[in-house]
Amino acid sequence: MLDFLYYPVSAVMWFWHQAFGLVLGPSSGVAWALSVVFLVLTLRALMIRPVLSQMRSAQRMRRIAPQLAELRTRHGRDKQKLAEETMKLHREHGVSPLGSFLPVLVQIPVFVALLHVLRYFNRPGLTFDQNAAIANYVFGPDEVRSFLEARLFGAPLSAYVSMPQGLLDSFGAPVDRISVVAVAVPLMLLAAVATHVTARRSLRQQQPATDPQTAQITGVMRLTPWLFPLGAIVGGLFFPFPIAILVYWLTSNAWTLGQQHVIGRIVEREQPPAPVRAPVRTPAVAPRPGQKPIRRTGATAARARRGA
């Protein structure tokens, strides 16, 4: 049903495996892991422009937040007028409220497609030899066998922590669950830490809430730095998340972390400098009517002149 996603994702991965396989060997676990890494880098590089637009839009939203709050105060009872004035303000400043969701919406189908392709290298219920005889989208049977034989630090890339022992025993060479855990657990912990840091930075870049509805959504979003990493750990431990998926997850969040830093600095440099306010001079206090002026002499007069 989603072949229009599965074939392009598998084709990009196939291209990078061919490139790294020429140097490291087609059955090298490092070559297959690098093909997953560069699949992420390729897709995320294509998304730099929409991400840059999204961060610029978020910066503009923060700048017009006081004006939005003023509109809500002025037209709070007239919803139609409030919507019209809000859209007008967005157009004037080139802001797209939906633009911030575009990068996330693009990544979700890519993640689903990659998960599907990687899981189909090792279909549930089939032995190693049965899987190795079936093509997987652009990958032929020989390439499927190459992936199933590929190991990263002794653990098959297609294996996962909760894989039944019968499937582990069906690999071309015996697979010890301890070797799978020794590779999968550090990967999922690193992925969880990277996910936590990127989620925290994303929250800091969001525009401030100016109405109760937005404040409620923002309150829920503040849980994401803890929920998303938990998903990486729970998924890696109890769900069929192959080691290759954990490599994808770690690479994607590492890219996001670096991207937030670099593009954030670019957007900050594009912002106009804040106006410099002239220093406020305190006016001299005039004597009260009828009061005799105070004549300053000597050191007192010198200090007064220096202070002026």
C-alpha positions as a Python dict, from the first residue, in 0.01 Angstrom:
ca = {
    (1, 'M'): (0, 0, 0),
    (2, 'L'): (291, 235, 78),
    (3, 'D'): (520, 108, -194),
    (4, 'F'): (565, 467, -316),
    (5, 'L'): (758, 522, 12),
    (6, 'Y'): (924, 182, 49),
    (7, 'Y'): (1091, 178, -292),
    (8, 'P'): (1254, 525, -272),
    (9, 'V'): (1380, 467, 84),
    (10, 'S'): (1521, 127, -4),
    (11, 'A'): (1674, 270, -324),
    (12, 'V'): (1865, 539, -130),
    (13, 'M'): (1988, 278, 116),
    (14, 'W'): (2084, 46, -173),
    (15, 'F'): (2289, 323, -337),
    (16, 'W'): (2492, 390, -25),
    (17, 'H'): (2543, 19, 42),
    (18, 'Q'): (2680, -21, -309),
    (19, 'A'): (2920, 270, -252),
    (20, 'F'): (3049, 151, 86),
    (21, 'G'): (3041, -215, -19),
    (22, 'L'): (3301, -144, -288),
    (23, 'V'): (3545, -39, -16),
    (24, 'L'): (3448, -250, 286),
    (25, 'G'): (3287, -554, 123),
    (26, 'P'): (2918, -619, 50),
    (27, 'S'): (2863, -826, 367),
    (28, 'S'): (3044, -583, 598),
    (29, 'G'): (2834, -478, 893),
    (30, 'V'): (3004, -138, 889),
    (31, 'A'): (2907, -92, 521),
    (32, 'W'): (2543, -174, 597),
    (33, 'A'): (2542, 49, 908),
    (34, 'L'): (2693, 334, 706),
    (35, 'S'): (2425, 287, 441),
    (36, 'V'): (2164, 351, 712),
    (37, 'V'): (2359, 651, 845),
    (38, 'F'): (2394, 808, 501),
    (39, 'L'): (2030, 737, 423),
    (40, 'V'): (1950, 964, 720),
    (41, 'L'): (2204, 1226, 612),
    (42, 'T'): (2069, 1227, 255),
    (43, 'L'): (1707, 1272, 355),
    (44, 'R'): (1782, 1529, 625),
    (45, 'A'): (2007, 1729, 390),
    (46, 'L'): (1712, 1755, 150),
    (47, 'M'): (1508, 1903, 435),
    (48, 'I'): (1751, 2181, 532),
    (49, 'R'): (1560, 2448, 341),
    (50, 'P'): (1218, 2373, 501),
    (51, 'V'): (1382, 2349, 844),
    (52, 'L'): (1549, 2688, 791),
    (53, 'S'): (1212, 2836, 689),
    (54, 'Q'): (1050, 2681, 994),
    (55, 'M'): (1307, 2828, 1233),
    (56, 'R'): (1278, 3171, 1069),
    (57, 'S'): (901, 3150, 1107),
    (58, 'A'): (936, 3052, 1473),
    (59, 'Q'): (1168, 3349, 1531),
    (60, 'R'): (915, 3586, 1373),
    (61, 'M'): (638, 3433, 1583),
    (62, 'R'): (834, 3514, 1898),
    (63, 'R'): (881, 3872, 1781),
    (64, 'I'): (510, 3928, 1713),
    (65, 'A'): (389, 3748, 2027),
    (66, 'P'): (311, 4080, 2207),
    (67, 'Q'): (104, 4194, 1908),
    (68, 'L'): (-86, 3864, 1905),
    (69, 'A'): (-159, 3905, 2276),
    (70, 'E'): (-288, 4257, 2210),
    (71, 'L'): (-518, 4126, 1935),
    (72, 'R'): (-660, 3865, 2170),
    (73, 'T'): (-725, 4131, 2431),
    (74, 'R'): (-891, 4361, 2179),
    (75, 'H'): (-1098, 4104, 1986),
    (76, 'G'): (-1131, 3827, 2243),
    (77, 'R'): (-1510, 3814, 2214),
    (78, 'D'): (-1522, 3837, 1833),
    (79, 'K'): (-1366, 3509, 1714),
    (80, 'Q'): (-1409, 3586, 1345),
    (81, 'K'): (-1248, 3929, 1376),
    (82, 'L'): (-967, 3780, 1585),
    (83, 'A'): (-898, 3515, 1321),
    (84, 'E'): (-896, 3775, 1042),
    (85, 'E'): (-660, 4009, 1226),
    (86, 'T'): (-433, 3721, 1326),
    (87, 'M'): (-405, 3596, 968),
    (88, 'K'): (-339, 3952, 851),
    (89, 'L'): (-59, 3990, 1105),
    (90, 'H'): (89, 3655, 999),
    (91, 'R'): (89, 3761, 634),
    (92, 'E'): (251, 4096, 713),
    (93, 'H'): (541, 3924, 889),
    (94, 'G'): (568, 3619, 662),
    (95, 'V'): (472, 3374, 935),
    (96, 'S'): (326, 3028, 872),
    (97, 'P'): (195, 2864, 1192),
    (98, 'L'): (175, 2525, 1018),
    (99, 'G'): (531, 2551, 885),
    (100, 'S'): (680, 2427, 1212),
    (101, 'F'): (511, 2089, 1165),
    (102, 'L'): (648, 2024, 814),
    (103, 'P'): (987, 1873, 908),
    (104, 'V'): (823, 1643, 1164),
    (105, 'L'): (551, 1535, 921),
    (106, 'V'): (813, 1446, 660),
    (107, 'Q'): (1022, 1241, 904),
    (108, 'I'): (733, 1024, 1025),
    (109, 'P'): (662, 845, 693),
    (110, 'V'): (1037, 807, 631),
    (111, 'F'): (1080, 641, 970),
    (112, 'V'): (782, 412, 905),
    (113, 'A'): (916, 321, 560),
    (114, 'L'): (1267, 249, 690),
    (115, 'L'): (1130, 40, 977),
    (116, 'H'): (923, -159, 729),
    (117, 'V'): (1213, -215, 488),
    (118, 'L'): (1454, -320, 764),
    (119, 'R'): (1201, -554, 924),
    (120, 'Y'): (1133, -717, 586),
    (121, 'F'): (1494, -827, 565),
    (122, 'N'): (1402, -1062, 847),
    (123, 'R'): (1030, -1138, 817),
    (124, 'P'): (863, -1268, 1134),
    (125, 'G'): (799, -1642, 1136),
    (126, 'L'): (1059, -1723, 869),
    (127, 'T'): (1402, -1877, 922),
    (128, 'F'): (1730, -1728, 806),
    (129, 'D'): (1736, -1932, 483),
    (130, 'Q'): (1373, -1857, 403),
    (131, 'N'): (1427, -1482, 440),
    (132, 'A'): (1748, -1495, 238),
    (133, 'A'): (1556, -1638, -60),
    (134, 'I'): (1305, -1346, -81),
    (135, 'A'): (1373, -1006, -239),
    (136, 'N'): (1308, -693, -32),
    (137, 'Y'): (1194, -414, -268),
    (138, 'V'): (1506, -301, -459),
    (139, 'F'): (1726, -550, -271),
    (140, 'G'): (1760, -888, -442),
    (141, 'P'): (1788, -1219, -252),
    (142, 'D'): (2171, -1206, -254),
    (143, 'E'): (2165, -860, -97),
    (144, 'V'): (1908, -975, 159),
    (145, 'R'): (2143, -1259, 259),
    (146, 'S'): (2428, -1009, 276),
    (147, 'F'): (2231, -791, 517),
    (148, 'L'): (2131, -1088, 734),
    (149, 'E'): (2494, -1199, 757),
    (150, 'A'): (2622, -850, 835),
    (151, 'R'): (2720, -791, 1196),
    (152, 'L'): (2812, -482, 1392),
    (153, 'F'): (3049, -561, 1680),
    (154, 'G'): (2938, -922, 1666),
    (155, 'A'): (2559, -861, 1660),
    (156, 'P'): (2343, -895, 1345),
    (157, 'L'): (2203, -562, 1227),
    (158, 'S'): (1863, -728, 1179),
    (159, 'A'): (1852, -867, 1534),
    (160, 'Y'): (1671, -707, 1827),
    (161, 'V'): (1680, -760, 2203),
    (162, 'S'): (1344, -937, 2232),
    (163, 'M'): (1400, -1161, 1926),
    (164, 'P'): (1297, -1521, 2003),
    (165, 'Q'): (1588, -1754, 2056),
    (166, 'G'): (1467, -1974, 1773),
    (167, 'L'): (1517, -1689, 1524),
    (168, 'L'): (1858, -1610, 1670),
    (169, 'D'): (1957, -1973, 1624),
    (170, 'S'): (1844, -1965, 1258),
    (171, 'F'): (2116, -1717, 1157),
    (172, 'G'): (2403, -1842, 945),
    (173, 'A'): (2628, -1850, 1252),
    (174, 'P'): (2519, -1886, 1615),
    (175, 'V'): (2404, -1559, 1772),
    (176, 'D'): (2441, -1500, 2144),
    (177, 'R'): (2173, -1277, 2295),
    (178, 'I'): (2436, -1116, 2514),
    (179, 'S'): (2616, -988, 2203),
    (180, 'V'): (2287, -839, 2079),
    (181, 'V'): (2223, -670, 2415),
    (182, 'A'): (2582, -544, 2433),
    (183, 'V'): (2533, -354, 2104),
    (184, 'A'): (2164, -261, 2124),
    (185, 'V'): (2155, -121, 2480),
    (186, 'P'): (2436, 138, 2435),
    (187, 'L'): (2278, 244, 2105),
    (188, 'M'): (1935, 292, 2259),
    (189, 'L'): (2079, 482, 2557),
    (190, 'L'): (2276, 716, 2329),
    (191, 'A'): (1964, 761, 2113),
    (192, 'A'): (1758, 840, 2425),
    (193, 'V'): (2010, 1103, 2544),
    (194, 'A'): (2026, 1264, 2198),
    (195, 'T'): (1645, 1264, 2179),
    (196, 'H'): (1618, 1429, 2521),
    (197, 'V'): (1865, 1706, 2435),
    (198, 'T'): (1709, 1782, 2095),
    (199, 'A'): (1358, 1789, 2245),
    (200, 'R'): (1470, 2037, 2515),
    (201, 'R'): (1632, 2264, 2255),
    (202, 'S'): (1319, 2247, 2039),
    (203, 'L'): (1105, 2361, 2331),
    (204, 'R'): (1332, 2662, 2391),
    (205, 'Q'): (1288, 2763, 2027),
    (206, 'Q'): (908, 2760, 2040),
    (207, 'Q'): (720, 3088, 2055),
    (208, 'P'): (577, 3181, 2397),
    (209, 'A'): (217, 3093, 2472),
    (210, 'T'): (-13, 3394, 2461),
    (211, 'D'): (-351, 3229, 2518),
    (212, 'P'): (-482, 2951, 2744),
    (213, 'Q'): (-524, 2702, 2459),
    (214, 'T'): (-167, 2743, 2340),
    (215, 'A'): (-43, 2736, 2698),
    (216, 'Q'): (-216, 2401, 2749),
    (217, 'I'): (-53, 2255, 2437),
    (218, 'T'): (284, 2392, 2546),
    (219, 'G'): (237, 2229, 2885),
    (220, 'V'): (185, 1891, 2718),
    (221, 'M'): (484, 1949, 2490),
    (222, 'R'): (705, 2000, 2793),
    (223, 'L'): (673, 1627, 2857),
    (224, 'T'): (828, 1535, 2522),
    (225, 'P'): (1191, 1553, 2645),
    (226, 'W'): (1103, 1264, 2875),
    (227, 'L'): (845, 1072, 2669),
    (228, 'F'): (1044, 1053, 2343),
    (229, 'P'): (1360, 909, 2505),
    (230, 'L'): (1142, 662, 2691),
    (231, 'G'): (1008, 550, 2354),
    (232, 'A'): (1361, 474, 2234),
    (233, 'I'): (1437, 265, 2543),
    (234, 'V'): (1103, 81, 2561),
    (235, 'G'): (1099, 22, 2184),
    (236, 'G'): (1455, -108, 2186),
    (237, 'L'): (1395, -344, 2477),
    (238, 'F'): (1047, -483, 2417),
    (239, 'F'): (955, -421, 2051),
    (240, 'P'): (1109, -558, 1730),
    (241, 'F'): (1341, -260, 1677),
    (242, 'P'): (1641, -402, 1491),
    (243, 'I'): (1987, -267, 1569),
    (244, 'A'): (1979, -94, 1230),
    (245, 'I'): (1674, 107, 1345),
    (246, 'L'): (1862, 218, 1656),
    (247, 'V'): (2148, 331, 1431),
    (248, 'Y'): (1894, 532, 1232),
    (249, 'W'): (1742, 684, 1547),
    (250, 'L'): (2079, 786, 1692),
    (251, 'T'): (2198, 937, 1363),
    (252, 'S'): (1875, 1130, 1311),
    (253, 'N'): (1884, 1289, 1657),
    (254, 'A'): (2256, 1365, 1635),
    (255, 'W'): (2188, 1545, 1305),
    (256, 'T'): (1897, 1734, 1460),
    (257, 'L'): (2113, 1847, 1752),
    (258, 'G'): (2385, 1985, 1525),
    (259, 'Q'): (2127, 2134, 1290),
    (260, 'Q'): (1955, 2322, 1572),
    (261, 'H'): (2286, 2474, 1678),
    (262, 'V'): (2407, 2577, 1330),
    (263, 'I'): (2078, 2697, 1181),
    (264, 'G'): (1983, 2865, 1510),
    (265, 'R'): (2298, 3078, 1493),
    (266, 'I'): (2224, 3164, 1129),
    (267, 'V'): (1870, 3277, 1213),
    (268, 'E'): (1992, 3482, 1509),
    (269, 'R'): (2246, 3665, 1292),
    (270, 'E'): (1970, 3748, 1042),
    (271, 'Q'): (1764, 3930, 1304),
    (272, 'P'): (1792, 4314, 1308),
    (273, 'P'): (1984, 4449, 1609),
    (274, 'A'): (1782, 4584, 1898),
    (275, 'P'): (1755, 4966, 1899),
    (276, 'V'): (2003, 5138, 2128),
    (277, 'R'): (1833, 5364, 2378),
    (278, 'A'): (1995, 5695, 2469),
    (279, 'P'): (2098, 5721, 2835),
    (280, 'V'): (1847, 5903, 3050),
    (281, 'R'): (1995, 6205, 3225),
    (282, 'T'): (1846, 6293, 3560),
    (283, 'P'): (1737, 6660, 3556),
    (284, 'A'): (1883, 6888, 3818),
    (285, 'V'): (1650, 6965, 4102),
    (286, 'A'): (1563, 7338, 4110),
    (287, 'P'): (1540, 7512, 4451),
    (288, 'R'): (1194, 7559, 4597),
    (289, 'P'): (1039, 7904, 4566),
    (290, 'G'): (1185, 8134, 4832),
    (291, 'Q'): (1471, 7898, 4910),
    (292, 'K'): (1816, 8056, 4921),
    (293, 'P'): (2045, 7906, 4652),
    (294, 'I'): (2331, 7694, 4783),
    (295, 'R'): (2668, 7827, 4677),
    (296, 'R'): (2932, 7558, 4635),
    (297, 'T'): (3292, 7647, 4689),
    (298, 'G'): (3622, 7468, 4701),
    (299, 'A'): (3621, 7086, 4691),
    (300, 'T'): (3239, 7067, 4676),
    (301, 'A'): (3229, 7280, 4361),
    (302, 'A'): (3508, 7076, 4201),
    (303, 'R'): (3322, 6750, 4268),
    (304, 'A'): (3004, 6902, 4124),
    (305, 'R'): (3187, 7003, 3806),
    (306, 'R'): (3335, 6656, 3768),
    (307, 'G'): (2994, 6501, 3815),
    (308, 'A'): (2849, 6728, 3544),
}
